[in-house]
Amino acid sequence: MKITFDRIDKDLRTRGRIFKILNKTFTDQRLRLFGQFKLRLPIHDSTVAFSEKWIPRKDGSKLRIGIFRSKNPRENIPGVLWLHGGGYALGFPEQIKNRAKQLIDASNCVVIAPDYRLSVEAPYPAAFEDSYTALLWMKDHAEELGIRDDQLMVGGDSAGGGLTAALSLYARDKGEVAIAFQMPLYPMLDDRMRSESARDNDAPIWNSQSNFNAWKLYLGELFGSQNVPPYAAPARAEDYRNLPPTVAFVGALEPFRDETIQYVENLRKADVPVYFDLYQGCYHAFDQVCPKAEVSQKAIKFLTSSFIYAVGHYFAEQITAAFNKS
């Protein structure tokens, strides 16, 4: 799907051109190079506090998590696990600070952001396992965090959206933790790249070649196999029943457009409540690249209003809590 600049929303064009000049494609070499840099940036905000913890993995090593919360916290609030984007190869928890602030301003929630292992460090299932470890930790420490254990939510953008969908599948199948709501934004779901939007897409920020290179790194020896599990590439799932209510959005010009639309349709066919919007003239991560653009503000408002509705309407009691009450 070839993308000409006249198709891009006028408020997004300039930065789209700049990004395309600076980095037309994330090559394998660039992903490996940039993936080495995990920045631990200070968070300065008058309303949001940031702290970090190191929590244990099953193998005895430690996983760093960032914790965002209001400087005027309340009790019995939602807990949100937010998974950063970066094609599974790039990124760090501090980069979600703007998204965390949006959610905290909307509901006074606590946002947990794991520093999951990137594909340049270890391929699947490393990032997935780290994300699930953080989800279980959030559940087990709900009282300490001041969050409701019946209102644990998961969200993420791009690769983080893919991890969100994967965790929702795994949590349903495993039965150790209940997710009340999920927020996969322009999620990276399908390694097969067969759809119209995923083929020959040359849009700014993230294109088909970048996508191919990132999937190859993430899947490692599984890449190109017919046996890629849905916990690695959620578009391969066949059963969408009993997944959490969902909000998602995607740009109409980006590689993930079709797989996101298909994922949403699969959820709807399985009677899962879904809130979805498609934004014309938008490339990947437009709301982060140009957050002040009119279309970006519309998308952010759509997300936060859907999130506020979920806070008032969606709950998922933990199995252990149900057992203790019986």
C-alpha positions as CSV (number, residue, x, y, z in Angstrom):
1,M,0.0,0.0,0.0
2,K,1.9,3.0,-1.3
3,I,1.3,6.2,0.7
4,T,1.7,9.6,-0.9
5,F,2.0,12.7,1.3
6,D,-1.2,14.2,0.0
7,R,-3.1,11.3,1.6
8,I,-1.7,12.2,5.1
9,D,-3.6,14.5,7.4
10,K,-2.3,18.1,6.9
11,D,-1.4,18.4,10.6
12,L,0.7,15.3,10.4
13,R,2.6,15.9,7.1
14,T,5.6,17.9,8.3
15,R,6.7,15.6,11.0
16,G,6.0,12.6,8.8
17,R,8.4,14.1,6.2
18,I,11.0,14.8,8.8
19,F,10.8,11.2,10.2
20,K,11.0,9.7,6.8
21,I,14.1,11.7,5.9
22,L,15.8,10.9,9.2
23,N,14.9,7.2,9.2
24,K,12.9,5.8,6.3
25,T,13.1,2.3,7.6
26,F,14.2,0.5,10.7
27,T,16.7,-1.9,9.3
28,D,17.8,-4.9,11.2
29,Q,21.1,-3.1,12.0
30,R,19.3,0.0,13.3
31,L,16.9,-2.0,15.4
32,R,19.8,-3.8,17.0
33,L,21.7,-0.5,17.5
34,F,18.9,1.6,18.9
35,G,17.7,-1.4,21.0
36,Q,20.9,-1.2,23.0
37,F,19.9,2.2,24.5
38,K,17.4,2.0,27.3
39,L,17.1,5.5,28.7
40,R,16.1,6.0,32.3
41,L,14.9,9.6,32.0
42,P,13.8,11.6,35.0
43,I,10.0,12.3,35.1
44,H,9.2,15.8,36.0
45,D,5.5,16.5,36.4
46,S,3.5,18.5,38.9
47,T,0.7,16.0,39.2
48,V,2.3,12.6,38.5
49,A,4.8,10.8,40.6
50,F,7.2,8.1,39.2
51,S,9.1,5.4,41.1
52,E,10.6,2.1,40.1
53,K,10.9,-1.4,41.6
54,W,12.8,-4.5,40.7
55,I,10.6,-7.6,40.9
56,P,11.7,-11.3,40.6
57,R,11.4,-13.4,37.5
58,K,11.0,-17.1,37.7
59,D,14.7,-17.7,37.0
60,G,15.8,-15.5,39.9
61,S,16.8,-12.4,37.8
62,K,15.1,-9.1,38.3
63,L,12.7,-7.1,36.1
64,R,12.5,-3.4,36.4
65,I,9.1,-1.8,36.5
66,G,8.1,1.8,36.5
67,I,5.2,3.0,38.6
68,F,3.2,6.1,37.7
69,R,0.6,7.4,40.2
70,S,-1.1,10.7,41.1
71,K,0.7,12.9,43.6
72,N,-2.8,13.1,45.3
73,P,-3.6,9.4,45.3
74,R,-6.9,7.7,46.2
75,E,-7.6,4.2,47.3
76,N,-9.6,1.5,45.4
77,I,-8.7,2.8,42.0
78,P,-8.0,0.9,38.8
79,G,-4.6,-0.7,38.1
80,V,-3.3,-0.4,34.6
81,L,-0.4,-2.4,33.1
82,W,0.8,-0.3,30.2
83,L,3.3,-1.9,27.7
84,H,5.5,0.4,25.7
85,G,5.8,0.2,21.9
86,G,8.9,-0.1,19.7
87,G,8.4,-3.1,17.5
88,Y,9.4,-5.5,20.4
89,A,13.0,-4.3,19.7
90,L,13.0,-0.7,21.1
91,G,11.7,1.3,24.1
92,F,11.7,1.7,27.8
93,P,9.0,2.4,30.5
94,E,9.7,6.1,30.9
95,Q,8.5,6.7,27.3
96,I,4.9,6.1,28.3
97,K,4.8,9.1,30.7
98,N,2.3,11.1,28.5
99,R,0.0,8.1,28.2
100,A,0.2,7.4,31.9
101,K,-0.6,11.0,32.6
102,Q,-3.7,10.9,30.3
103,L,-5.0,7.8,32.2
104,I,-4.1,9.1,35.7
105,D,-5.8,12.5,34.9
106,A,-8.9,10.6,33.8
107,S,-9.3,8.2,36.7
108,N,-6.5,8.7,39.3
109,C,-5.3,5.1,38.5
110,V,-1.9,3.5,39.1
111,V,0.0,2.7,35.9
112,I,2.6,-0.1,35.9
113,A,5.2,-0.1,33.0
114,P,7.6,-3.1,32.8
115,D,11.0,-2.8,31.3
116,Y,10.5,-6.0,29.4
117,R,13.3,-7.7,27.6
118,L,13.6,-6.5,24.0
119,S,14.0,-8.8,21.0
120,V,17.6,-7.5,20.6
121,E,18.3,-9.1,24.0
122,A,16.2,-12.2,23.7
123,P,13.4,-13.2,21.2
124,Y,9.9,-14.4,22.1
125,P,8.8,-15.4,24.7
126,A,11.1,-13.1,26.8
127,A,9.0,-9.9,26.4
128,F,5.8,-11.8,26.8
129,E,7.0,-13.6,30.0
130,D,8.2,-10.3,31.5
131,S,4.8,-8.7,30.8
132,Y,2.9,-11.5,32.4
133,T,5.2,-11.4,35.4
134,A,4.4,-7.7,35.8
135,L,0.7,-8.5,35.5
136,L,0.8,-11.1,38.2
137,W,2.9,-8.8,40.4
138,M,0.3,-6.1,40.0
139,K,-2.5,-8.5,41.0
140,D,-0.5,-9.8,44.0
141,H,0.4,-6.3,45.3
142,A,-3.0,-4.7,44.6
143,E,-3.5,-3.7,48.3
144,E,0.0,-2.2,48.6
145,L,-0.6,-0.2,45.4
146,G,-4.0,0.9,46.5
147,I,-5.8,-0.6,43.5
148,R,-8.8,-2.7,43.1
149,D,-7.9,-6.3,42.3
150,D,-11.2,-6.6,40.4
151,Q,-10.3,-3.8,38.1
152,L,-6.9,-4.7,36.6
153,M,-6.5,-3.4,33.1
154,V,-3.9,-3.9,30.4
155,G,-3.0,-1.6,27.5
156,G,-0.2,-0.8,25.1
157,D,0.7,0.8,21.8
158,S,2.2,-0.9,18.7
159,A,4.2,-3.9,20.0
160,G,2.8,-3.1,23.4
161,G,-0.7,-3.4,21.9
162,G,0.4,-6.8,20.6
163,L,1.6,-7.8,24.0
164,T,-1.7,-6.6,25.4
165,A,-3.7,-8.8,23.2
166,A,-1.4,-11.7,23.9
167,L,-1.7,-11.3,27.7
168,S,-5.5,-11.2,27.4
169,L,-5.5,-14.5,25.6
170,Y,-3.0,-16.1,28.0
171,A,-4.8,-14.7,31.1
172,R,-8.0,-16.2,29.9
173,D,-6.4,-19.5,29.1
174,K,-4.2,-19.8,32.2
175,G,-6.8,-18.7,34.7
176,E,-4.4,-17.1,37.2
177,V,-5.5,-13.5,36.8
178,A,-8.6,-11.8,35.5
179,I,-8.3,-8.7,33.2
180,A,-11.3,-6.3,33.4
181,F,-10.5,-4.2,30.3
182,Q,-7.8,-4.1,27.5
183,M,-6.5,-1.2,25.4
184,P,-4.5,-2.4,22.4
185,L,-3.7,0.7,20.3
186,Y,-2.6,0.2,16.7
187,P,-1.4,-3.2,17.8
188,M,1.3,-5.3,16.2
189,L,-0.5,-8.6,15.8
190,D,0.2,-10.5,12.6
191,D,3.7,-11.8,11.6
192,R,2.3,-13.1,8.3
193,M,1.8,-9.5,6.8
194,R,-0.6,-10.7,4.2
195,S,-3.2,-7.9,4.3
196,E,-3.4,-5.0,1.9
197,S,-2.2,-2.4,4.5
198,A,0.7,-4.6,5.6
199,R,2.1,-5.2,2.1
200,D,4.5,-2.7,0.5
201,N,3.5,0.0,2.9
202,D,5.9,3.0,2.8
203,A,4.2,5.3,5.3
204,P,6.3,7.4,7.7
205,I,7.3,6.1,11.2
206,W,6.7,2.4,10.6
207,N,6.5,0.7,7.2
208,S,6.3,-2.8,5.9
209,Q,10.1,-3.4,5.8
210,S,10.5,-2.1,9.4
211,N,7.7,-4.5,10.4
212,F,9.3,-7.5,8.6
213,N,12.6,-6.8,10.3
214,A,11.0,-6.4,13.7
215,W,9.0,-9.6,13.5
216,K,12.1,-11.5,12.4
217,L,14.0,-10.3,15.5
218,Y,11.1,-11.0,17.8
219,L,10.2,-14.5,16.6
220,G,13.8,-15.7,16.2
221,E,13.7,-19.3,15.0
222,L,9.9,-19.3,14.8
223,F,10.0,-16.6,12.1
224,G,8.4,-18.0,8.9
225,S,7.0,-21.0,10.7
226,Q,3.4,-22.2,10.5
227,N,3.5,-22.9,14.2
228,V,3.8,-19.4,15.7
229,P,1.7,-19.4,18.8
230,P,-1.0,-16.8,19.3
231,Y,0.8,-15.6,22.4
232,A,3.5,-14.4,20.1
233,A,1.3,-13.2,17.2
234,P,-2.3,-12.8,18.5
235,A,-3.8,-12.6,15.0
236,R,-3.2,-16.3,14.9
237,A,-5.7,-16.9,17.7
238,E,-8.8,-18.9,16.7
239,D,-11.0,-18.4,19.8
240,Y,-11.9,-14.9,20.9
241,R,-14.6,-15.8,23.4
242,N,-14.4,-14.5,27.0
243,L,-11.7,-11.9,26.3
244,P,-11.9,-8.5,28.1
245,P,-14.0,-5.6,26.8
246,T,-11.7,-3.6,24.5
247,V,-10.9,-0.2,23.2
248,A,-8.7,0.2,20.1
249,F,-7.9,2.7,17.4
250,V,-5.6,2.7,14.4
251,G,-4.6,5.0,11.6
252,A,-6.0,4.3,8.1
253,L,-2.5,4.6,6.4
254,E,-0.4,2.4,8.5
255,P,0.6,-1.3,8.2
256,F,-1.4,-2.4,11.2
257,R,-4.7,-1.1,9.9
258,D,-6.2,-4.3,8.5
259,E,-5.0,-6.6,11.3
260,T,-6.5,-4.2,13.9
261,I,-9.8,-4.1,12.1
262,Q,-9.8,-7.9,11.8
263,Y,-9.0,-8.3,15.4
264,V,-11.9,-6.0,16.4
265,E,-14.3,-7.9,14.1
266,N,-13.2,-11.2,15.7
267,L,-13.9,-9.8,19.1
268,R,-17.3,-8.5,18.1
269,K,-18.2,-11.9,16.5
270,A,-17.3,-13.5,19.9
271,D,-19.7,-11.0,21.7
272,V,-16.9,-9.1,23.3
273,P,-17.8,-5.4,23.9
274,V,-15.5,-3.3,21.6
275,Y,-15.0,0.5,21.2
276,F,-13.1,1.1,18.0
277,D,-12.2,4.1,15.8
278,L,-10.3,4.4,12.5
279,Y,-8.6,7.7,11.8
280,Q,-8.2,8.8,8.2
281,G,-5.0,10.3,7.0
282,C,-3.0,8.9,9.9
283,Y,0.2,7.0,10.0
284,H,1.6,4.8,12.8
285,A,1.7,6.3,16.3
286,F,0.3,9.7,15.0
287,D,-1.1,10.5,18.4
288,Q,2.4,10.4,19.9
289,V,4.3,11.9,17.1
290,C,1.9,14.9,16.7
291,P,0.0,14.9,20.0
292,K,-1.4,18.5,19.5
293,A,-2.9,17.8,16.0
294,E,-6.6,17.9,15.9
295,V,-6.9,14.3,14.8
296,S,-4.6,13.2,17.6
297,Q,-6.6,15.1,20.2
298,K,-9.7,13.3,18.9
299,A,-8.0,9.9,19.3
300,I,-6.8,10.7,22.8
301,K,-10.2,11.9,23.8
302,F,-11.7,8.7,22.4
303,L,-9.3,6.6,24.4
304,T,-9.8,8.4,27.7
305,S,-13.6,8.6,27.4
306,S,-13.7,4.9,26.7
307,F,-11.4,4.3,29.6
308,I,-13.5,6.4,31.9
309,Y,-16.6,4.4,30.8
310,A,-14.7,1.1,31.5
311,V,-13.7,2.3,35.0
312,G,-17.4,2.8,35.8
313,H,-18.7,-0.4,34.2
314,Y,-16.2,-3.2,33.8
315,F,-14.9,-5.4,36.6
316,A,-13.4,-8.9,36.7
317,E,-13.2,-10.6,40.1
318,Q,-10.0,-12.6,40.7
319,I,-10.4,-16.3,41.1
320,T,-8.6,-16.3,44.4
321,A,-10.9,-13.5,45.7
322,A,-14.0,-15.5,44.7
323,F,-12.6,-18.6,46.4
324,N,-11.8,-16.8,49.7
325,K,-15.4,-15.5,49.8
326,S,-17.0,-18.9,49.4
